[in-house]
Amino acid sequence: MALATACARASQSPLGVFEFPPEQADKWPVTTTRSGPAKLEQSRAAGLQVLLALTGAKKNYSDRWGCFDLRLWKQELDRHDASRIQSFVATGTVIGLYAIDEPHDWFCGPSFAEIDAACAYANLKWPALPCGVNAPPGWLQRGRDQLRHLGFLFFQYSSRRGDPGAWLERQLKDAAWFKGDVWLSIQILRPQLSVEEFRQAGVAMCQARPRGLMLWKWSDAWFAQAGVREALAAVAHSCGGAQDMPVNRN
């Protein structure tokens, strides 16, 4: 399977960072972040697009045994002003709802039917907002017939998984059943990648032309390393995005 056609949706794949500080937007070739609702105004002003997490940590929607509780998940979603969120969807700032983090890695996490019900509930509030979860496509494939409201896939590479190109090839084969957008992510902190390891992994991910490429997560120390700026510029170029680093005004 050619990587360039396996999940190709567009000629450009925006580069993003979890919890990216909006005030840094003029210093890095980063156009996307995954964050909660607190900094939506700042993100919009900075020109960032957001994969939005609204329900917080798993403890917010777990029952007394630590198991997923759909009722509590909906309750957490309902805490937010739907019309306010819609205003950010309408202007293109919010581009996806990051609904549940790693449901596969939860000893009594949501069923496939519950994942679909969560996304269906979110779709009632924001019909134009894709809803996705962070989980391996091979795991989700088992519930493919029940996941009618899943709007995007999101899965993450870490150095524990070996060669990034080989890993990606396997994941995209597992994702062949899915017809929506595919987001890719690189774990840069746990375990920590070197700058060169990140560059190589990022270029490999971009070759697949995903909907976007995210990094977990913003770290003042990691991003201050020598060569990080150049590596990010190279990855952004490979993704078809910004080729020149923004000027560091500090």
C-alpha positions in Angstrom: 0.0 0.0 0.0 1.5 3.4 -1.0 1.6 5.7 2.0 0.7 8.7 -0.2 -2.6 7.2 -1.1 -3.5 5.2 2.0 -5.2 8.0 3.8 -4.8 10.9 1.4 -7.6 13.5 1.7 -5.8 16.8 0.9 -2.6 18.2 -0.5 -1.7 19.7 2.9 -1.7 18.3 6.4 -1.6 20.9 9.1 1.0 20.4 11.9 -0.3 20.7 15.4 0.7 20.3 19.1 -1.4 19.3 22.0 -1.9 22.2 24.5 0.0 24.6 22.2 0.2 28.1 23.7 -1.7 30.5 21.4 0.8 33.2 22.2 3.5 31.1 20.5 1.7 30.9 17.2 3.8 33.5 15.4 7.0 31.6 16.3 6.4 28.1 15.1 5.0 26.5 11.9 2.0 25.2 14.0 -1.5 25.8 12.9 -3.5 23.3 15.0 -3.9 22.3 18.6 -5.9 20.0 20.8 -7.1 21.8 23.9 -10.1 22.4 26.1 -12.5 25.3 25.8 -10.6 27.8 28.0 -8.4 29.3 25.3 -10.8 29.2 22.3 -10.8 33.0 22.0 -7.0 33.2 22.1 -6.7 30.4 19.6 -9.1 32.1 17.2 -7.2 35.4 17.5 -4.0 33.5 16.8 -5.4 31.8 13.7 -5.2 28.3 15.2 -7.6 25.5 14.5 -8.6 23.3 17.5 -9.5 19.7 18.1 -11.7 20.3 21.1 -11.8 18.2 24.2 -14.9 19.1 26.3 -15.4 16.3 28.8 -12.0 16.4 30.5 -10.3 13.5 32.2 -11.8 10.0 32.4 -12.6 10.5 36.1 -15.2 13.0 35.0 -17.3 10.3 33.3 -16.4 7.2 35.3 -18.8 5.5 37.7 -17.8 4.5 41.2 -16.0 1.4 39.9 -14.0 3.4 37.4 -15.9 2.3 34.4 -17.2 4.5 31.5 -20.6 6.0 32.2 -22.3 7.4 29.1 -24.7 9.4 31.2 -21.9 11.2 33.0 -20.1 11.8 29.7 -23.2 13.5 28.3 -23.5 15.4 31.5 -20.0 16.8 31.1 -20.7 17.8 27.5 -23.9 19.5 28.6 -21.9 21.8 30.9 -20.8 23.8 27.9 -22.8 26.4 26.1 -23.6 24.8 22.8 -24.2 28.1 21.0 -20.8 29.4 22.1 -19.1 26.3 20.8 -21.1 26.5 17.6 -19.7 30.1 17.0 -16.2 28.6 16.9 -17.3 25.8 14.7 -18.9 28.2 12.3 -15.8 30.3 11.9 -13.6 27.3 11.4 -11.7 27.5 14.7 -13.1 24.3 16.1 -12.6 21.5 13.5 -13.2 18.3 15.5 -14.5 17.0 18.8 -11.9 14.9 20.6 -14.5 12.8 22.4 -12.8 10.0 24.4 -9.1 9.5 24.9 -7.8 5.9 24.5 -11.0 3.9 25.1 -9.1 0.8 24.2 -6.7 1.2 27.1 -9.4 1.2 29.8 -10.2 -1.9 31.8 -13.9 -1.1 31.6 -14.1 1.5 29.0 -16.9 2.3 26.6 -18.3 -0.3 24.2 -18.4 0.5 20.5 -22.1 1.2 20.8 -21.4 3.7 23.6 -18.7 5.4 21.6 -21.2 5.8 18.7 -23.9 7.0 21.1 -21.5 9.6 22.5 -20.7 10.9 19.0 -24.4 10.8 18.0 -25.2 12.9 21.0 -22.5 15.5 20.1 -23.8 15.5 16.5 -27.2 16.6 17.8 -25.5 19.7 19.3 -23.1 20.4 16.4 -24.1 18.6 13.2 -21.1 19.9 11.3 -18.5 19.0 13.8 -16.7 15.6 13.3 -16.4 13.5 16.4 -13.5 11.1 17.0 -11.6 9.1 19.5 -7.9 8.4 20.0 -7.6 4.6 19.5 -5.9 2.1 17.2 -7.8 1.6 14.0 -7.4 -2.2 14.3 -9.2 -2.1 17.7 -12.0 0.2 16.3 -12.4 -2.1 13.3 -14.0 -4.7 15.4 -16.9 -2.4 16.0 -17.0 -0.8 12.6 -20.7 -1.7 12.0 -21.6 0.1 15.2 -19.6 3.2 14.6 -21.9 5.1 12.3 -21.3 8.5 13.9 -17.5 8.3 14.2 -16.3 11.3 12.2 -12.5 10.8 12.3 -9.8 8.4 13.4 -6.9 9.5 15.6 -4.0 7.3 16.4 -0.5 7.9 17.9 3.0 6.7 17.2 5.6 6.3 20.0 9.2 5.1 19.7 8.2 1.9 21.6 6.4 0.8 18.4 9.6 0.6 16.3 10.2 1.9 12.8 7.6 4.7 12.2 7.2 3.9 8.5 6.5 0.2 9.2 4.2 1.1 12.1 2.2 3.5 9.9 1.9 1.0 7.1 0.3 -1.5 9.5 -2.1 1.2 11.0 -3.3 2.4 7.6 -4.0 -1.2 6.5 -6.1 -1.5 9.7 -7.8 1.8 8.9 -8.8 0.8 5.3 -12.4 0.2 6.4 -12.8 3.9 7.5 -14.0 6.4 5.0 -13.6 9.6 7.1 -10.6 11.7 8.0 -7.5 10.2 9.7 -5.4 12.2 12.1 -1.9 11.0 13.1 0.0 11.9 16.2 3.6 11.5 17.5 4.4 10.9 21.2 7.5 13.1 21.7 7.7 13.0 25.5 6.9 9.5 26.8 9.4 8.1 25.9 11.1 11.2 24.8 12.2 11.4 21.2 15.4 13.0 20.1 15.1 15.8 17.6 16.3 13.6 14.8 13.9 10.8 15.8 11.1 13.3 15.7 12.1 14.6 12.3 12.3 11.1 10.8 8.9 10.1 12.2 7.3 13.4 11.2 8.4 13.1 7.6 7.2 9.5 7.5 3.8 10.5 8.9 3.4 13.3 6.4 3.9 11.1 3.4 0.5 9.6 4.1 -1.2 13.0 3.8 -3.4 12.6 6.8 -6.0 15.1 7.8 -3.4 16.5 10.2 -0.3 15.6 12.2 -0.3 16.3 16.0 2.5 16.1 18.6 1.9 15.2 22.2 2.5 17.7 23.8 3.8 21.2 24.3 6.9 21.2 26.6 9.0 24.3 27.1 12.0 22.1 27.7 11.6 19.9 24.6 10.8 22.7 22.2 13.8 24.7 23.5 16.3 22.0 22.3 18.8 22.9 19.6 17.6 21.9 16.2 13.9 21.7 17.1 12.9 24.7 15.0 14.6 23.4 11.9 13.1 19.9 12.4 9.6 21.3 12.7 10.2 23.4 9.6 11.3 20.2 7.7 8.2 18.3 8.9 5.9 21.2 8.1 7.4 21.3 4.6 6.9 17.6 4.2 3.3 17.9 5.3 2.8 20.5 2.5 2.3 23.3 4.9 4.4 26.4 5.8 7.9 26.0 4.5 9.5 29.0 6.3 9.8 29.3 10.0 8.0 32.3 11.5 10.3 35.0 12.8 11.1 34.6 16.5 10.4 38.0 17.9 11.9 37.4 21.3 
